[in-house]
Structure formats: C-alpha cells, structure tokens
Amino acid sequence: MLSSIKTKMDFLEEGRWKDPFDELLDSRTKLNKMNIVKQNVRVPYNIDSSVENSSYTEIKEPNYENEPLTFEDCSIKVYCPSDSISTPCDKRLGGTVLFQSDLSPITHLKLDGVEHSRDKCADTKETDLYVNVDIPFQNIIASPKKGPNFGKKRLSNSNEMVTVVHPSISLNPGKWRKSLNNFIRSKINETNFTKKVEHRSSICQDRKSLVLKGEHKFENKCEEDVLKYCHQCTPLPFNATYEQYKLLNSKKIGEGAYGEVFRCSANQKILKEHISDIVLKIIPLEGSTVINGEKQKTFSQILPEIIITNKMCSLRTSKTNSTNGFVSIRKVSLVKGRYPPHFINLWEKYDNEKGSENDHPELFGDNQLFAVLELKFAGSDMANFKFLNSEQSYYALKQIILALAVGEEEYQFEHRDLHLGNILIEYTNKKHVICTFKNSKLTVLSKGVNVTIIDYTLSRITINDCCYFNDLSRDEELFQATGDYQYDVYRMMRNEVKNNWSSFSPKTNIIWLSYVIVKVLDSVKYKSINTKVHRMYINKIKELQNIIMTFESASQCANYLFNLN
Ligand SMILES: Nc1ncnc2c1ncn2[C@@H]1O[C@H](COP(=O)(O)OP(=O)(O)OP(=O)(O)O)[C@@H](O)[C@H]1O
C-alpha cells in the first residue's frame, strides 16, 4: 500500500493535494504577513509547571573565579511586563531518561564542569543511567541514602522546614522540568535553599509571556475573570466546599509541578449534576509560599488554562466541528484556606505508596487561594496503558488525529506538548467514536478504547480573533534537552513556527503525531504481539509513519484518512 501511495504522490502535479483548507492556510499566511489577520493577539497566560514570570532585563554572568555561584547568578533574567509563562511539565513516562546535552535544560548551566563528577543513579540497576551533575551550586549535600521523601520540603516535628536530600538524579521524558527542579532543590541544604529561593523568581525563569493587548485590558482583571469562570463573587472556603462527605472513594492519582490531582466520585445525594467519576486538579494561586521549587501561579497565569480547557471541552456540543477527544470540565472553583485534612491524608497515602515529588500541602496557610478544576476522569496515560494489540493503538491514533483536526478547524488549535503523558486512555463499551468535522459526521471504531487529550499549558488557540499562546521564543532551555524524540519535537516546532509562537502552524500537530506514532511503534505496552492482526496493524502504522510528515495539518491528515476532499 505504501508503495502505491508513494507512486501516486510522485505523479501528482504540484498543488493537487491542496484542499480548501490548505488554500485557506495559504491565504492566511499571506494575510498574516500583511498583518491583516490577528490584530488582537494574546500571548499566553499559560504557565506551566516549571517556569514562571520573570521581571528583569539583565543577564548576569556568574563570576566563576572569585565566588561561589548563587541561584541569582544562575538565572538569566528577562523583562516581562505582566504575564507569565509556562513550560511543559511533562508527564511521567516511566522510561528512562537522560539529558545528554551539556547544558542544563533549565538553567543553561553546563552540567558537567565544575568538579567533573558523574553522579550515577543509585536507585537504578541500569548501568549507563546517569546524568552529569556538576552543577555549580554550592552547599550541595549528597546523602548516601535515598528514601521515598527525598528532595521535598516538609514540616519537621518542631515545625521547622527541612529538606530531605537525595544523592542522584534520574530525569524522565515527560515531566523533565519538574524532575530537574526537584533534583536541584534536593541538592541544596534547606537554609541556603530558602534564602536563595526568596531572591529568585524561578530556577528556570527565562521564558517570557507577553500580552499583546487586544481591545480589553485582560491582564488587569484576571482575578475578576477567574471568579467569573467560577460563577463566584468571592473565594469559597476550601474545607466546606470540598467536605469529605461530599466525595466518595477519593484517591490522589497524580501530580504536576503545581497541581495535586485527586480522583473521587461525587456523592450523588449532595451534588445534583450527574458526574460519577471526577478528577480534582488543585492548583495553589497567588501565594508567596514557594511550592515544589516554583512560585505559585497568578490569576493571569491560570486564566488561559481555564479558558482553553473550557473551549476545548465545548467542542463536545459544537455543531460544525465536534469531538469528545478533549477533557471534559465540569466546573472550576476558587477556594481559600488551609488544605483540608482529608486531602492531606490522601496526599500522604500516595506519598507512602508511590513517593511524591511535591512538597507537603501542610505548608499552605489559612489565606491560601486555590483553583480547583473539576474534570471528568479520563483514564490512564498512554505511557502506562496496556493496549490489547496494535489494532487498538491504531484506532486510538485515529481518534487523536480526528480530535486535533476538529480542534484546528474550530479554534486553530495546536496542542504543542502532546507527549504520551498528556494522552489519556480508558476502556469503553461503545463501538464507535463519533465526531463532526467540517459539518460531516465521521465515525471511528473505538476497538474498546476512548482517547482524551489533556494539559493545554503550551497550547495555542484563537477565539474571536484573540490568540492565546505561550511565547516560547526565549525559552532556550526547553530546546536544549536531548535523550528522547520528545525533545527533538520542541526544536522541530520552533523551526516550524520560526520562533513566532503566535502564528497558527498546524504542522506542529503533525510533528507531535509523528512522535506519537514512533511511541506507538516502539514504546507503548501491548498485551499480545504474536498475532497476525498485531503485525498487520503495525504495518499500517508504519505506512502512516512514512507519510505523516507530508501533511501540513491534522486536518489535512484527517482528509486523507477519511477520504474527504
Ligand atoms: N481528567 C483526568 N483523568 C485522569 N487523570 C488525570 C486527569 N487529569 C490529570 N490526570 C492525571 O494527573 C496528572 C497530572 O495532571 P496534569 O498534567 O494536568 O497536571 P499539571 O499540574 O498540569 O502537570 P504539569 O503542569 O506539571 O505538566 C496527569 O499526568 C494524569 O495522570
């Protein structure tokens, strides 16, 4: 089949592949160049899990010779007028790791240098699993033991903050920024860490986030807007809003650099709306307490996540273009107060069983604000899901392509961080997954699985001529990591958008699809691989792999896969 595709392509005259959508893209590019479209461009309010705003202009070169480096020395500071930034805080992918780059993906510091030590991972059996860790921070304490609580800030019995230290580093694809941040924190004793952290805005702070102003002064009324999205006038008391008896079968299921994620069923007698299985993503806001090594998100940084999540969810009921492929949000709340004890118990249980990389939520005080995103539970991430065989993963892939295509059509959506941790899979009894694409009803076989895309930290959308995006143009460290195709993808995206992150460049979705295809072929888990059907669909996926980069958008790819014009 592949050879026939190739042959066809060889003989087609130029432009033959273009459909009306391509033409639209062409003219959009022209219009963009002429500065006619997108007069109102909002650069992201997206923040991500690892970076945040900085508000400096100076780039300070550390004085290596005369004095020890400090956190301040290590930070490249970039002026950013108001809003924030973000970063991919990726998901845990379970695989191993490694930044083989000489430069720290976060700090731009040369990781192998000062003392030429190679800190080998003590906690892994793989002999070549190491990262050069000569970070030029002083006061590094390498503990000989690694416990489950390594690297975290905790309250000691005497109520003093202590840091548990661990000796080695192991950075996974996925939430790499979080991992490295934790690693650095854990290598620094508490006194110095606390002192230094007060004087920095982030370990990895050189990403700017701009707001190119549109018609209304969005950034000045972000708190108001967040409250509006919450349908509230003031923050609600945290404990009373999420009382234990309202939630059944609660469990912590995940964590990000900012958020803690709990799963529970709403008690139907208490909550009228019927959603049986919900996820609470709890994100501290606006406080001065540094948490998980990062400053807390601001209203202006959380707002885009709320807006994009809402918009992508609204595609479920949209007419011309609809899909269930983006996570469903039930509501969002702004709450205030200490972390409720039942959530603390769940946090500790998770920590004991799995080991948390996050700080203990007891750190939060009485006046702490939190955004609580109530999402529908959507399964486990693709890196941890075990597919029956490649037929199932092939149809999961088709669902992803369709969801992205629908997002492109409706909102000029680009996900821009579609690693396996941001693709959730759950079992379904429904035979088909249905969507509407450019007014046509399309049906994909589910083969027993349903796919949901989450985490819009780096995403880009256009709503009413306002573009929300995350300006990665100064985010050098994001483009320096190596060790997994995921990190090449960030560089490929940068080339594609020519570092103009506001532009609609749906090819980025294609680049991420090429990554997903590679993972489906090479690293996702399968129950059964010695079957004819598995081999057959592996070949089909390989055929798709061979042509995927010829498409300019997920939309164009969907046209091809579904034989549309
Ligand atoms: N709707 C959901 N259903 C099931 N699991 C979820 C859902 N949302 C989040 N999770 C789980 O929680 C984890 C953390 O969620 P998420 O990535 O949204 O947090 P985050 O704080 O944005 O992370 P980061 O910013 O560090 O990337 C996910 O990797 C996933 O395992």
The ligand as an SDF file (V2000), in Angstrom:
LIG
                    3D

 31 33  0  0  0  0  0  0  0  0999 V2000
   -9.0100   14.1220   33.6790 N   0  0  0  0  0  0  0  0  0  0  0  0
   -8.0810   13.3020   34.1350 C   0  0  0  0  0  0  0  0  0  0  0  0
   -8.3190   11.9930   34.2210 N   0  0  0  0  0  0  0  0  0  0  0  0
   -7.4020   11.1180   34.6930 C   0  0  0  0  0  0  0  0  0  0  0  0
   -6.1820   11.5030   35.1230 N   0  0  0  0  0  0  0  0  0  0  0  0
   -5.8740   12.8050   35.0610 C   0  0  0  0  0  0  0  0  0  0  0  0
   -6.7850   13.7800   34.5640 C   0  0  0  0  0  0  0  0  0  0  0  0
   -6.1980   14.9850   34.6190 N   0  0  0  0  0  0  0  0  0  0  0  0
   -4.9760   14.7780   35.1250 C   0  0  0  0  0  0  0  0  0  0  0  0
   -4.7660   13.4810   35.3920 N   0  0  0  0  0  0  0  0  0  0  0  0
   -3.5650   12.8530   35.9640 C   0  0  0  0  0  0  0  0  0  0  0  0
   -2.8640   13.7940   36.7590 O   0  0  0  0  0  0  0  0  0  0  0  0
   -1.5640   14.0320   36.2130 C   0  0  0  0  0  0  0  0  0  0  0  0
   -1.2010   15.4920   36.3800 C   0  0  0  0  0  0  0  0  0  0  0  0
   -2.1360   16.2680   35.6520 O   0  0  0  0  0  0  0  0  0  0  0  0
   -1.6930   17.4920   34.7800 P   0  0  0  0  0  0  0  0  0  0  0  0
   -0.6480   17.0770   33.8340 O   0  0  0  0  0  0  0  0  0  0  0  0
   -2.9100   18.1080   34.2150 O   0  0  0  0  0  0  0  0  0  0  0  0
   -1.0830   18.3850   35.9350 O   0  0  0  0  0  0  0  0  0  0  0  0
   -0.1490   19.6220   35.7620 P   0  0  0  0  0  0  0  0  0  0  0  0
   -0.0180   20.2540   37.1060 O   0  0  0  0  0  0  0  0  0  0  0  0
   -0.6340   20.4520   34.6110 O   0  0  0  0  0  0  0  0  0  0  0  0
    1.1870   18.9900   35.3750 O   0  0  0  0  0  0  0  0  0  0  0  0
    2.3690   19.8020   34.8030 P   0  0  0  0  0  0  0  0  0  0  0  0
    1.9740   21.2470   34.7870 O   0  0  0  0  0  0  0  0  0  0  0  0
    3.4860   19.5180   35.7400 O   0  0  0  0  0  0  0  0  0  0  0  0
    2.5380   19.2340   33.4190 O   0  0  0  0  0  0  0  0  0  0  0  0
   -1.6610   13.5880   34.7630 C   0  0  0  0  0  0  0  0  0  0  0  0
   -0.4150   13.1860   34.2720 O   0  0  0  0  0  0  0  0  0  0  0  0
   -2.6510   12.4400   34.8230 C   0  0  0  0  0  0  0  0  0  0  0  0
   -2.0010   11.2570   35.2130 O   0  0  0  0  0  0  0  0  0  0  0  0
  1  2  1  0
  2  3  1  0
  2  7  2  0
  3  4  2  0
  4  5  1  0
  5  6  2  0
  6  7  1  0
  6 10  1  0
  7  8  1  0
  8  9  2  0
  9 10  1  0
 10 11  1  0
 11 12  1  0
 11 30  1  0
 12 13  1  0
 13 14  1  0
 13 28  1  0
 14 15  1  0
 15 16  1  0
 16 17  2  0
 16 18  1  0
 16 19  1  0
 19 20  1  0
 20 21  2  0
 20 22  1  0
 20 23  1  0
 23 24  1  0
 24 25  2  0
 24 26  1  0
 24 27  1  0
 28 29  1  0
 28 30  1  0
 30 31  1  0
M  END
$$$$
